[in-house]
Amino acid sequence: MIIQQEYEKRYPHLFAPMTIRGKTFKNRILTAPSNHGHIIDVNHQLNMEGVLYYSGKARGGAAMVTLGEALLDHGNSSAHASHIDLTDESCLPNLHRLTDMVHMYRSMASIELNHNGHFALPQYCHGEMPMAASAMDMPNGNHVREMNEDDMERVAQSYVNAARMAKRGGFDAVLLHYAHGWLMGGFLSGLVNHRTDKYGGSIENRCRFPKMVLDRVRREVPEILIELRLSGSELTPGGIEIEDCVEMARIFSESADMIHISCGTRLNAKTRPVMHPSHFVEPGHNALRAFEVKKALPDVPIGVVGGIDDPALAEKILAEGMADYVLMARAFIADPDWGEKTRALKADEIRPCIKCLRCLDIAAGRVNTSKDVLQDFVNASKHNGCTVNPVYGRQELMDMYPPAKREKKVVVVGGGPAGMQAAIQAKARGHEVMLFEAGQKLGGQLSYADYVWFKKDMKAYRDWLIRMTERSGVDIHLGCAATPELVAAQKPDAVIVAIGAEPVIPAIPGANGPNVYTAVDIYADAGKLGQHVVIIGGGMVGCETALHLAHLGKTVTLLEMRPLLAPDGYFSERTHTLEWMDKNENIAYNVNTYCKEIRPDGVVAQGPEKEQWFPADSVILSAGMRPRAVQRDQFLGIAFDVICAGDCTKAGLLYNAVRQGYDAAMIL
């Protein structure tokens, strides 16, 4: 009772019930729709991984859990292979397994209904070409035909059929996706809808077909709640703005039960990392847009989505009347127990999302997409993963994983992300764990986040790792450089080596000069750099270093020998990083340019056509990292199990370090 009184006092709005058309939400925390290839089988039906994944959000405190895009028909409505097929009643058994689990936690279940329209791909539509409000040619070469009223009738019926199947599957609600420029969003937007008949022109006309679909679902499936998603702004000239959204919401409110506000359009790739906020976007950035809709429609439940992962921010949005409920997608991917940890007053134990957008882009092949979008799409791995949550994408397997046969004495060498994750999980498995870190604090290379203005999410995650390592009961030894002799003296059953990587120093004349630094060197002490800085290496680290130094007032020139900057970045994160670089007047960059010599006053480089001179007071090497292999291998053979994890195996992404640290602990 004391805990209940305390969370009701701390989060009085977040945990207040909400009743809509006789259905009561236990709180104001809803999960936004998210689509994942690993949650369906080869027949596009929900599999057990999907049941565990989505029901886990209900167990974790969400009042309503929303599944991602359903397949509405087998015509031209599909843009990918990850839709849950609602056209065949064979979907029902596993849908009931899910909704039964969701209801067990006193939560509700919803599923997103979305016709992909002009974004549909013939390879997923039996060769049928896409259709939309108006005819157009897509960047991928597909020709989109203009819909006629027979098409509209067929699409409307497909929505009704899907909503009816959802009801048969035990769902309480459906979400009609009318945002982001898909078929319905395209009818609403002047970016797509160029019609001159009764379905184009005025806002009322542009709403006519989407409202027909909404009204049909309301009439034919009256028992089910209907939620709409609208774009408060498409962030693109000529597109929907908040004034349009308010009027559209007013029109749709006659039949919709609840409306939530997003932003952006898939027609403009630069809006993607705002639609799904990157670390450059202010948390809760759609709240003001939702507030405009709420003021116009005070009696309609209005929600807001977009970068809301802090309970205090969620409470503030609700307390100030900007929205009636909040929705989260990635916050519940990073930590499915977000709601319950908040309710238990353990918000500082919520695993933070770092907004890297891996979960959004990697499975569909949206990495290196700057090279060849279509080729990368074809080569998509379909491998879902979260950088910070090592269980995401494989929960069914982890739930079946056997417990440790006996308690072991485990020594972890290294206090970076791999080492901390390994220590946390080894302790959770019941082992006695000792961690040695040579530095005076935990964090490893994530310490750079203390100094970079756009890495506050990374800093929050680093701090969470440290906090959870300390709270886990691990025996931590700081300022203690572990040697094989020291580790062996502990008589461990197992050793996990996670000593990280070191910067690559390329064989460039002058690379060892006094004016030359590595990217790792300068974050904590950028003051030692001169005003004019040349960065050699334009991967993601080099690009982020350029943004950091430009923010400090330095004039930066970035040299990259490949034809593209940051080709290793996830598409959405890379898009936003380059956009911020392009609009910073203190940053210049040259691709297809490699450094030939570093001198005290600058750099000699070979450009695409000629040799060039770049003046510099300081030069930063950002040529990658290499494993500390010699130091790593000194620990081999000193225990029955010696497992290496993180960058000391292969320097790479934080995702690999976290996953390998977790896995190392699991197999002991």
N, C-alpha and C positions, 0 to 999 in steps of 0.2 A: 504493500500500500504506500510505503514511503517513496519507493522508486516511482510509482505511478504518479503520485502527487508532484514529484520533482520534475519528471519529464513533461507533465502537463503544464507546469509552471515555466519551464525553460523553452518548450516548444508548443505553446497553447494552440497555435493555428495549424501547425504541421500535423498534429495528432488529433485534430478535431474531426469527428465523423462528418460525412457529407452524404445527403440523401437526394437522389435524382430519380424521379418517376418510380418511387417506391423501393428503389434499390439503394442500400446503404453501404458506402465506402468506409472502411474502418479508420482511414486517415486520408491525408491529401497527397500521399506519395504514390505516383503511378509510374510504371515503366513505359518508356517510349518504344515503338516498334523497332525491332532489330532483326535483320535477316542473316542467317548463317548456313553455309553449305553443309556443315557437319551434323545438323539436326534433322536431316531428311534422308530417306533411303533412296534406292535407285528408282523407285516408283513415285518419288516425290511425296511420300507420306512421312509424317512425323515419326522419328525413331525414338528409342529409349533415351539416347543422349539428349534429344530435344525435350522429352518429358522431364528429365532431371534438370536440364538447364533452365527451362522456363518456370517450372514449379519451384526451383530454388530461389527465384526472385520473390515468390509469394512467401516461402519460408523465411526469407530475409527481410520481410516487412512491407512489401509493396501491397497497396490496397487493390490495384488492378494490374495484371500482367498482360501485355499486348504482344502477340506473335507478329513477326514480319510478314511481308507481302504474300498473299495467297494467290494461287493460280485461278483465274476466273473462268477461263475457257481455253480450248486447245486451238483457237484461231490465232490472231495476231496481237496477243496481249502480253507476251512474255519477253523480258529482256535478259534473263539469266536462267541458270539451271537450279536455282535454290528456292523456288516457290513451293509452298505446301499446296498440293492439289486438292481443291475443294469441289472438283467436278464429279468425283466418284465416291460413293458412300463407303468404299473400302477404307477411307480416311477415318471413319468414325471410331473404331476401337481404340486407337492410340490417342485420338483427340479426347476421348472420355477418360483415358488414363491420366492425361494432363489436367483436364478441367476438374476431375475428382480430387486430384492432389492440390490444385490451387484452392478449391473450395474448402478443403480440409483446414487450410490456414486462414479461413474466414476472409479470403480475397476473392476477387472476380477475375474472369478471363475474357480477353478480347482478342480479335485478330484483324489485321490490316487488310483491307480490300483495295486493290490498286491496279488499274489497267495501265500498262506501260506506254500505250499510245505510240507516238513517233519514235520513242526509244526502243520499242520492241525490235527484236532481231530475228530475221528469217530462220536462222539455224535453230531457234527454239520454238518456231511457229510453223513447222512443216513447210517451210519455204515461202509462206505467205508474207507479203510486204506490209509494212506498218501503215497506220492511218492516224489522222489527227484532225484538229479543228480546221486546219488549212493545209494545202499541199506545200511540200518543201523538199529540199534535198539535204540530207544529213551529212555531216562531215565524214562519216564512214562510207559514203557512197550510196546508201539506201535512199530510194525515192519514196516519199510519204504521200499518200493520196488523201484528198479531202473527204471527210466522212459525209455520208448522206443520212437521211432520216431512217432508212432501213438499218444502217449500221448502228445508229443511236438506239434504236429499239432493241437490237440484239445485245448491245453492250448493257443497256439498262436491265434486261432480263438476266444477264450473266451476274450482275451485282445481286439481284434478288435471289437467284439460285444459290450463290455463295453465302449470302446472309442466312438463308434458310438452312443450309448445310451446317453453318456455324452454330445456329440454334440447336439443331439436332445433335451436335457434338458437345453440347453442354455449355457453350459460351454465353456470357451475359451481355456482351456488347460487340459491336464491330466498329472499326475505325475506317472511315472513308478518307483516303489520302487525296486531298484537293490542293496540294501545295507542290513546290519544287519543280513545276513545269512538266509533270507527267501528263497523261491524257486530260484529266479533269482540270489540273492546274493550267494546262495549255489552253483550254477553252476560256479560262478566266483571264488569261494574260494577253495583252496586246503584242507580246513578243512572238506569239504563235498564231493567235486568232486574228485573221485578216478578213473574215467573212463579211459580206454585205447583206446577208439575209437576217432573219430574226434571231440567229444564234451569234451574231457578231455586232461590233459597234459599241453600244452603251453597256454599262455594267449590268443592267437588268438583262439585256440580250445575251451577254457572255455567260451569265449565270443560268440561263434557261435550261440547257441540257444537263449540267451538273445538278440543278435543282430537280429536274425530272427524275434523275436516278435516285436522288435522296428521297423524294416523295414516294417513289415506287417502293423502295425498301421499307420506308415507314409504313406504307399501307399494307404491303404483303407480309411483312414480318413485324407486326406491331409490338411483340413482347420484348424485342431486343433493344438495348440502348444503342444510340447512334452518336458517335463522336466524329467530328470533322477536324482535319488538320488543314490550316490555311497559312499561306505565306504573308506575314505582315509587311514584308518588302522583298522584292526579288533582287534588290541591290544592283539593278541593271537599268540604264536609261531606257525608257519606253515600257518598262515592266510594271508590275503591281507595286503600289506604294501603300502606306498605312491608311490613307484616306479611302482608297479602293477596298482594302481589306475590311475596314469597318462597315462599309456599305454591303459588301458581300456577306459578311457575318450576319448583318441585319436581315438580309433576304433568306439566308439558310436557316436562321434561328427559328423559323416557323415550323421546321420539321426536325432539326438536329437537337439532341439533348444536351450536348456539350461540345465546345470548340476549343482547340488549342492552337497556339500561334508559334510558327517557326519563321524561317526566312530563306532567301536564296532561290536559285533555279539551276537545274542541271544543264540548261542551255548555255550557261556561263561558268566555265570551270573555275574561274577566280572566286566565285561565291561558295564553292564547295567547302573550303576550310572555314567559312563563316557559318554556313548551314550546319556543318558538323564542326564545332569550334576547335580551332587549333590553339596552341599555347599563346598565340598573339592576341586572342580575342578576350575581351573582358567577360568574366563569368556572369551568367544571367543576362546576356546582352539583348535578349528578346523581351525582357520584362516591361520595358517602356512601351513597346508595341502592343503587348497584351493589355497593358493598362488603358491604352486608347480604346481598344475594343470593349474592355470591361466598363469604362465610363459610358460608352454608347449603349451597352446592353447589360445593365446592372442585374437583371433577373436571370441571365443566362450563365451557367457555369463556364468560366473561361480558364484555360490552362496555359502554361508556358513551358517550352522546352529549349534547351541549348546551354550547355556548360554549367548546369546547376549541380554541383557535387559537394557543396558544403552545407551541412544542416542549418547553420546560422544564416546563410544567404537564403535558403529556401524559406525559413521562418520569416525573414525580413520581407521577402516578396509578398507572402501571404498576409503578414501583419499590416503592411502598408496598402492592402487592397488592390495590388497590381494584378493579382490573379486569384482564382479560387483553389487551384491545385497546381502542382509541379510535376513534370515528367523528366525521367532520366533514362538514358540508354547505357552509355559507356560507364557511368558511375556504378551501375549494377553489374557490368561486365568485369570491371576491376575488383569490385567487392560485392558479391551477391547478398551479403548480410548488411548492406548499407542501412536499411530501415531499422532492423532489430538492434544494431549497434547504437544507432541514434537513440532509440527508445530506451535502451539500457544505460544511457548516459556515458557511452564509450565512443563518442565521435572521434576521439583521437586515435582509435584503433581501426578506423575505416581505412582500407588500403586506397591511396589516392590514384586516380587516373592521371597520367602524365600528358594526355591529349596528343599522343604521337600519331594516332589514327591508323595504327597497324591493323586493328580489328576491322576497320572499314575497308582497307585497301589491299591487304596482302593476299587474301584468299582469291580475289578476283584478278590477281596479277598486276595490280596497280602499283608496281614498283619498277623503276627504270622505264616508266611509261613515256618519259620524255623522248625515248629513242623511237619507239614504234608502238603506238597505242594498240593497234589491232593485233600485232604479233604478240605483245605481252598478254593481251586478253586471251588469245588462243592458248598461250602457255601458262595460264593461271594454275596455281597449285591446288586450289580448293582447300588449303590447309589453314584453318582458322587458328588464330593465336592472339593472346594479349601479352604485352610486354611485361606487365607487373603481376598478372595473375597466372601462375603456372598451371593451374587446373583447368582454366577455360579451354574448351575444345576437346577435352578428354575426361570429363567428369565421370562418365560411366566406368572407364578403366580405373580411375583413381579410387572410386568407391569400392571397387572389387579388390583393390590391392591388399595383400595380406599384411597384418601387423608384424612388427619386428619379432623375431623368435625369442630374443633375449635382449636385455639391456647391454649395450656396448659402451666402451669408453672411446669417444670420438674427439680427435683434435682437428680443428679447422685452422688452416694457415692462410691468413689474409682477411681483412675486414672491409672489403669492398662489397658490391651488391651480391656477387656470387657467394662469397664467404658468409655474409650475413644471412642470405636466404637459406643456405645449407645449414647453418647453425640453428636457425629458427625451426626448420623442419626436422632436423635430427633430434632436437629437444622435444618437439611435439610427438615424435615417434617413441619417446621414452628413453632416449639414450643420455648418458652423461657427456656433456659437451664442454670443451675448452677451446677458446678462440684466441689466437695470437695475431696481433696487428703491430707492424713496425712503427707506424705513425702514432701521434698523440691523440688521434680521434678516429672513429669509424667513418666510413663513407667512401674511401677509395677515390676513384676519379670523379665520382658524383659530387665531390666538394666544389667543383667549378660552378655548380648551380647557385652557390652563395653570391656570386658576383654578376650574373647575367640577368638582365632585366626581364627577359621573356621566358626564363626557366623557373618561375615560381612553382609550377606544378612538379617539376623534377626535384626541386628542393624539398617540397612537401613529401614526396615519395622517399627521398633519401632520409629525411628526418623520421619518417614512419619506420623504415627498416631499422634505423638505430634504436628507436624507441621499443620496437617489438623484440629486437635482439636483447636489449637490456632487461625487458620485462619477462622474457622467456626463462630466465634463470641460467643462461649460459655463463660460464666462468670466463670473463673477458680480461685479457692482458694487453693493455695498450703500451706503446713505446717499447715493445718487445719483439725484436726481429728474430723470428723462429729459425733455428738451424736444425739440420737433421739430428744432431746430437741432443739438442734440447727437446725436440719432439719425441725422439726415441726414449728419452729418460722418463717420459710420462707413461710408458708402456701401453700405448693405445691399441685398441682392436682395429681401429680404422683411422685414416688420415685423409682429409679432404684438402687438396692444395688449390688455392684460389688467389694466387699472387699477382694476377693481372698481366699487363703488357707495358711496353715502353715505346717511346716514339721512334719511328724510323728516321734515321739521318741519311738522306740521299747523298750519293757520291758526287756532290757539286763542289767545284773549287770555291773555297771561301765559306763553306757551310759551318766551319768551326770558328768563325770569326766572332769577335766580342759584341758585334751588333746583331747577332743571330740568336733566335730563341725558338723553342717549340711552342705549339699552341698550349700544351700542358703547363708550360712555365709561366705564362703571362696573366692568367685569369686573376690570381690573387695579388698581382703587383704590376698592373698595366702602366703605372706611373713611370716605370723605368724605360718605357718605350719613347722614342722620339715622336714628333708630330706626323711625319710621313712614314707610313708602314706598307711594306709589300708582304703579302701572304702567298706562299708557294704551296699550292694544293687547294683545289676548289671542290672537294667533297663536301658532305654536309657539315663536318667539323670546321672546315675552312670558311664556309659560308656563314655559319653561326658566329665564328670568331670575328669575321668582318663586321657583322651587325653589332656585336658587342663593342668593338673598338670604335666604330663610327658613332655609336651612342655616347661614348666617352669623349667625343670631339676629335678623334684622330681622322686623318685623311688616309683612306685605305685603297690599295690596288691589289686585286686578286688575280693570280695567274694559274690557269689550269691547262694541262697538256692535252686533256681529252676534249672532244668537241662540245661537251655539255657540262654545266655546273651541277653538282650533287645528283648525278644519275643514280646513285645508290639510295636515294631518299624515297620514302613512301610518297605516293603521288600528291595527296592533299597537303602533307607537311611541306614537301618540296615546293609546291605551287605557292604556298603562302610565304615561305622563306625567300624565294626569288622575287616575289612581289614587293616584299619589304626592302630587299636590296635595291631593286630598281627605283624605288621612290626615295632612296636615301642619297642625297647629293654628295655625301662624303665617301661613297663607294664607287669604284670603277672596276671592271673586270675584263679579262681577256681570255678567251678559250683558244684551243689549238696552239698554245704558247707554252714552251718549256724553258726552264731556267738553265742557262749555260754557265753562269758565274755570278757569285755574290761578292761585291766589293764594299768597302767601308761606307761609300756614299750612294749605293744603289745596286741594281741587278741588271745583268745582261741576259736577255732572253731571245729565243728564236720564235718569231711569230709565224703566222701562216705564209707570209710572203717575204719577210725580211727580218733581220736582226733588229732588236729594239732595246732601248735603254729606259729603265724605270728608276728615277731617283728615289732614295729611301734613307731615312735615318735609322730605321730598324727593319729587320726581316724576320718573318715568322715561318717556320717550316711546319706544314700540315700535310705530311706525306703518308699518313697512316700510322698504325701501331703494329708491333710484332710481339709475339708471346715471349715472356721471360723464361725461355725454354731451359737454359742451363741451370738457373736457380730451381726451376720446377723439378727437373729430373734428379736433383740431389736427394729428394724425399722418396724416390722410388725404392721399394723393398724394405722400408723401416717398420711396416705393419702388415698384417694379413691382407688388409684392403687399403690401397692407396689410390684415391680417385682424384683426377684433376678436373677442374671446372672453371668456366668463364674464359676470360681473355688469355689466360696462360695456356689454353689449349689452341685457340684460334681467335685472334683479336677480331672483334666484330660488334654486333649490336647488343644493347642492354638486354633485349629479349633473350638472347642466347645465354648470357651470364645468369639471369634469374632462373631460366628453365634448367640449366645444367646444375646450378646449385641445389635446386629443389630435387632434381632427379638423383643427384649424388646421395642425398640424405635418404631418399625413399628406398634405395636398393640395399641399404645396410641392414 
